[in-house]
């Protein structure tokens, strides 16, 4: 499994707004750093570092407290991140 996942081939145009950034992030490439997975096993919550990259800038943040099934595998993390990002769509 590669250490990074990217949605670069995604044709959907997305726009995100995060409280800590003063701008809307238009149609970014989302890169997930698989080496940064943190698992709260008791609570069944997973966190991972991601980078949102546009043509002009990159934003780093942590996708936090994503619920998961106990049988999750690495290739499911990108889907968890996509579901987590929905709450920030504009």
C-alpha positions as CSV (number, residue, x, y, z in Angstrom):
1,X,0.0,0.0,0.0
2,X,1.5,3.4,-0.9
3,X,2.1,5.8,1.9
4,X,0.1,8.6,0.2
5,X,-3.4,8.6,-1.4
6,X,-4.5,11.4,-3.7
7,X,-7.8,12.2,-5.3
8,X,-6.1,14.0,-8.2
9,X,-8.1,12.1,-10.8
10,X,-11.4,13.1,-9.2
11,X,-13.5,15.0,-11.7
12,X,-16.0,16.4,-9.1
13,X,-15.4,20.1,-8.4
14,X,-15.5,20.7,-4.6
15,X,-15.2,23.8,-2.5
16,X,-14.3,23.7,1.2
17,X,-14.2,26.2,4.1
18,X,-12.4,25.5,7.3
19,X,-12.6,27.7,10.4
20,X,-8.8,28.0,10.8
21,X,-8.3,29.3,7.2
22,X,-9.8,32.6,6.0
23,X,-10.4,31.4,2.5
24,X,-12.5,29.0,0.6
25,X,-10.5,26.2,-0.9
26,X,-11.6,25.5,-4.5
27,X,-11.3,22.1,-6.1
28,X,-8.2,20.9,-4.2
29,X,-6.3,17.7,-4.6
30,X,-6.6,15.8,-1.4
31,X,-3.5,13.9,-0.3
32,X,-3.7,11.5,2.7
33,X,-0.4,10.7,4.5
34,X,-0.9,7.0,5.5
35,X,2.1,7.2,7.8
36,X,0.3,9.5,10.1
37,X,-2.7,7.3,11.0
38,X,-3.7,7.5,14.7
39,X,-6.2,5.0,16.0
40,X,-8.2,5.5,19.2
41,X,-9.0,1.8,19.4
42,X,-11.3,2.0,22.4
43,X,-13.5,4.7,20.8
44,X,-13.1,3.3,17.3
45,X,-12.0,6.7,15.9
46,X,-9.2,7.3,13.4
47,X,-7.3,10.5,12.6
48,X,-4.9,11.1,9.7
49,X,-2.9,14.1,8.3
50,X,-4.1,15.4,4.9
51,X,-3.0,18.1,2.5
52,X,-5.4,20.1,0.3
53,X,-3.5,21.5,-2.7
54,X,-4.7,24.0,-5.2
55,X,-2.9,25.5,-8.2
56,X,-1.5,28.2,-5.9
57,X,-1.4,27.0,-2.3
58,X,-1.4,24.0,0.0
59,X,-3.3,23.6,3.3
60,X,-2.3,21.0,5.9
61,X,-4.7,19.7,8.4
62,X,-5.8,16.6,10.4
63,X,-8.9,14.7,9.5
64,X,-9.9,13.8,13.1
65,X,-12.2,11.4,14.9
66,X,-13.5,9.5,11.9
67,X,-15.6,6.5,13.1
68,X,-14.6,3.2,11.6
69,X,-15.5,-0.5,11.4
70,X,-13.2,-2.6,13.5
71,X,-12.1,-4.5,10.4
72,X,-10.9,-1.4,8.5
73,X,-8.0,-1.6,6.2
74,X,-5.6,1.0,4.8
75,X,-7.4,1.3,1.5
76,X,-10.6,2.4,3.3
77,X,-8.9,5.5,4.9
78,X,-9.3,7.7,1.7
79,X,-13.1,7.0,1.8
80,X,-13.2,7.9,5.5
81,X,-11.4,11.2,4.7
82,X,-13.9,12.0,1.8
83,X,-16.8,11.4,4.2
84,X,-15.1,13.6,6.9
85,X,-14.6,16.4,4.3
86,X,-18.3,16.6,3.6
87,X,-18.9,18.7,6.7
88,X,-16.7,21.5,5.3
89,X,-18.2,21.7,1.8
90,X,-19.5,25.1,0.8
